[in-house]
């Protein structure tokens, strides 16, 4: 281990620097960490989930900083930061990271009296070492069945190393923790058969290594720069036992993932500590990958299960459930077909934009702005091969999944294309209206990186929703729905229930515009009722109530959602 000594202070400035550095590293490594994701479920989203979780924490830290100004204390900042992560945590690894941040916040607050936190007398090396130990302990406690060779192992090894080096000051503690984390990550392949089969390290553990390097960089001016950290990460990625093994491992695992549950269920829960502990046991009987983290009456719940309704109802039985997210982990794949070719220009041969569309009409919209289309949709996932075939001849590829169901396949295809020498980015499009916003700003004249940034920003700036018809009775965020009820959906969450499609659609549009917006995109479908008259009614409603909003209406022909709504 490299020896470092030093005892700089740790305050709100260093915490903000850590947050910023961590965001830069996770953003840069996001897609590559996604490609490492094979355990517990190869859904190819660990990097994305870690980034979204970290951004939620960072946003909460910035908000409390703006409110408090120069009077912000470290304890207040840490508390807000950890709570932001808890509220915004995504996926298995994101929830665990939220718990690690909570452990750090609780430990620092309990160790050092408030009047010492801004003084120069605090020996921060031991304080941070104990905080890392508390974080690791809470991480293990939050998981119903902890598994070694994961982010938990990396956190524990980092904490143990920090404890052994408290005499070296804060700089030495963080150097020891970072180096031990990297060493533990390298050994995760030996601990988990799934990682060994794929020839990769644990995705969540890789994210934690980057975050610890970000913390080290926030206090030590001689620590590796973000560029050096990412270069080392790239070297680590390049050493699988069998070259090109990852894509096939991911592809095969997609069909084996059903044993871990058909759905990822996440929600926030307001309940006392005793009730949350009991819920962990209940969920463990319903599925796998159970993580229950939080405290002080607020909890983030995660489980993979075949019975999503029962998992939600278990939470309803012990407290107030909200922000429910149910994501299918596996779905039937669409047959591989020869993808359509369009244009044949040199520009498309160099840089291809691949959009997944749920029907020919929506496909035609994407084609009209130069994208190549692969058909897919709710419950019918395209194959990685279809995406790879669509990108044939391109050296730069941008993939628009346009549905959470398509994310894992998109990342598997991206890994395969990278193995063939292409530069690939999977853009964060969770709905087709986000994909349309992204392709609208696509510019082949820009550099690949600038194009990715512009298209990702356009997608991220587009809120998405829609209207659908309930097929069965279920508990939703808006109450109990019954077959035939009209569902108003905003970013995957059912927020409005009603009997009349126009009223529900107008309510969804109003809700989406409450946070601001300049352009509303309405995409009409051919579902259980025709979306065209509903869209026309929404357009008239907005012309009367929101003169500042432009409305664009398209025929998409999608079958599952009679109306899709995007707000930019």
Rosetta blueprint (number, residue, H / E / L):
1 X L
2 X L
3 X L
4 X L
5 X L
6 X L
7 X L
8 X L
9 X L
10 X L
11 X L
12 X H
13 X H
14 X H
15 X H
16 X H
17 X H
18 X H
19 X H
20 X H
21 X H
22 X H
23 X H
24 X H
25 X H
26 X H
27 X H
28 X H
29 X H
30 X H
31 X H
32 X H
33 X H
34 X H
35 X H
36 X H
37 X L
38 X L
39 X L
40 X L
41 X L
42 X L
43 X L
44 X L
45 X L
46 X H
47 X H
48 X H
49 X H
50 X H
51 X H
52 X H
53 X H
54 X H
55 X H
56 X H
57 X H
58 X H
59 X H
60 X H
61 X H
62 X H
63 X H
64 X H
65 X H
66 X H
67 X H
68 X H
69 X H
70 X H
71 X H
72 X L
73 X L
74 X H
75 X H
76 X H
77 X H
78 X H
79 X H
80 X H
81 X H
82 X H
83 X H
84 X H
85 X H
86 X H
87 X H
88 X H
89 X L
90 X L
91 X H
92 X H
93 X H
94 X H
95 X H
96 X H
97 X H
98 X H
99 X H
100 X H
101 X H
102 X H
103 X H
104 X H
105 X H
106 X H
107 X H
108 X H
109 X H
110 X H
111 X H
112 X L
113 X L
114 X H
115 X H
116 X H
117 X L
118 X L
119 X L
120 X L
121 X L
122 X L
123 X L
124 X H
125 X H
126 X H
127 X H
128 X H
129 X H
130 X H
131 X H
132 X H
133 X H
134 X H
135 X H
136 X H
137 X H
138 X H
139 X H
140 X H
141 X H
142 X H
143 X E
144 X L
145 X L
146 X L
147 X L
148 X L
149 X L
150 X L
151 X H
152 X H
153 X H
154 X H
155 X H
156 X H
157 X H
158 X H
159 X H
160 X H
161 X H
162 X H
163 X H
164 X H
165 X L
166 X H
167 X H
168 X H
169 X H
170 X H
171 X H
172 X H
173 X H
174 X H
175 X H
176 X H
177 X H
178 X H
179 X H
180 X H
181 X H
182 X H
183 X H
184 X H
185 X H
186 X H
187 X H
188 X H
189 X H
190 X H
191 X H
192 X L
193 X H
194 X H
195 X H
196 X H
197 X H
198 X H
199 X L
200 X L
201 X L
202 X L
203 X H
204 X H
205 X H
206 X H
207 X H
208 X H
209 X H
210 X H
211 X H
212 X H
213 X H
214 X H
215 X H
216 X H
217 X H
218 X H
219 X H
220 X L
221 X L
222 X L
223 X L
224 X L
225 X L
226 X H
227 X H
228 X H
229 X H
230 X H
231 X H
232 X H
233 X H
234 X H
235 X H
236 X H
237 X H
238 X L
239 X L
240 X L
241 X L
242 X L
243 X L
244 X L
245 X H
246 X H
247 X H
248 X H
249 X H
250 X H
251 X H
252 X H
253 X H
254 X H
255 X H
256 X H
257 X H
258 X H
259 X H
260 X H
261 X L
262 X L
263 X E
264 X E
265 X E
266 X E
267 X E
268 X E
269 X E
270 X E
271 X L
272 X L
273 X H
274 X H
275 X H
276 X H
277 X H
278 X H
279 X H
280 X H
281 X H
282 X H
283 X H
284 X H
285 X L
286 X L
287 X E
288 X E
289 X E
290 X E
291 X E
292 X E
293 X E
294 X E
295 X E
296 X L
297 X L
298 X E
299 X E
300 X E
301 X E
302 X E
303 X E
304 X E
305 X E
306 X L
307 X L
308 X H
309 X H
310 X H
311 X H
312 X H
313 X H
314 X H
315 X H
316 X H
317 X L
318 X L
319 X L
320 X E
321 X E
322 X E
323 X E
324 X E
325 X E
326 X E
327 X E
328 X E
329 X L
330 X L
331 X L
332 X L
333 X E
334 X L
335 X L
336 X L
337 X L
338 X L
339 X L
340 X L
341 X L
342 X L
343 X L
344 X L
345 X L
346 X H
347 X H
348 X H
349 X H
350 X H
351 X E
352 X E
353 X E
354 X E
355 X E
356 X E
357 X E
358 X L
359 X L
360 X H
361 X H
362 X H
363 X H
364 X H
365 X H
366 X H
367 X H
368 X H
369 X L
370 X L
371 X L
372 X E
373 X E
374 X E
375 X E
376 X L
377 X E
378 X L
379 X L
380 X E
381 X E
382 X L
383 X L
384 X H
385 X H
386 X H
387 X H
388 X H
389 X H
390 X H
391 X L
392 X L
393 X L
394 X L
395 X L
396 X E
397 X E
398 X E
399 X E
400 X E
401 X L
402 X L
403 X L
404 X H
405 X H
406 X H
407 X H
408 X H
409 X H
410 X H
411 X H
412 X H
413 X H
414 X H
415 X H
416 X H
417 X H
418 X H
419 X H
420 X L
421 X L
422 X L
423 X E
424 X E
425 X E
426 X E
427 X E
428 X L
429 X L
430 X L
431 X L
432 X H
433 X H
434 X H
435 X H
436 X H
437 X H
438 X H
439 X H
440 X H
441 X L
442 X L
443 X L
444 X L
445 X L
446 X L
447 X L
448 X H
449 X H
450 X H
451 X H
452 X H
453 X H
454 X H
455 X H
456 X H
457 X H
458 X H
459 X H
460 X H
461 X L
462 X L
463 X E
464 X E
465 X E
466 X E
467 X E
468 X E
469 X E
470 X L
471 X L
472 X L
473 X L
474 X E
475 X E
476 X E
477 X L
478 X L
479 X E
480 X E
481 X E
482 X L
483 X L
484 X L
485 X L
486 X E
487 X E
488 X E
489 X E
490 X E
491 X L
492 X L
493 X E
494 X E
495 X E
496 X E
497 X E
498 X E
499 X L
500 X L
501 X H
502 X H
503 X H
504 X H
505 X H
506 X H
507 X H
508 X H
509 X H
510 X H
511 X H
512 X H
513 X H
514 X L
515 X L
516 X L
517 X L
518 X L
519 X E
520 X E
521 X E
522 X E
523 X E
524 X E
525 X L
526 X E
527 X L
528 X L
529 X L
530 X E
531 X H
532 X H
533 X H
534 X H
535 X H
536 X H
537 X H
538 X H
539 X H
540 X H
541 X H
542 X H
543 X H
544 X H
545 X H
546 X L
547 X L
548 X L
549 X L
550 X E
551 X E
552 X E
553 X E
554 X E
555 X E
556 X L
557 X L
558 X L
559 X L
560 X L
561 X L
562 X L
563 X E
564 X E
565 X E
566 X E
567 X E
568 X L
